[in-house]
């Protein structure tokens, strides 16, 4: 507590360099990082729901998430691949 009070009263805070805007809390990088953490918590919640409430074994829950990952990658690949092939056709 004393160190904090001295930090403020002696104005030591003026000697600290500010955080760059790239690493600020509202930057794209930090917003993306926050979204990834929220996604991981949602996946954890879904895993708990599937194993505890639905009764799917743990390996079955992992299989569901693996298939969802493969399917979403397939869809994203088809969408981006289709766009690239159309750019070369024109």
Secondary structure, DSSP 8 states (H G I E B T S, - for coil): -HHHHHHHHTTGGGGS----GGGSTTSHHHHHHHHHHHHHHHHHHHHHIIIIII---HHHHHHHHHHHHHHHHHHHHHHHHHHHHHHHH-
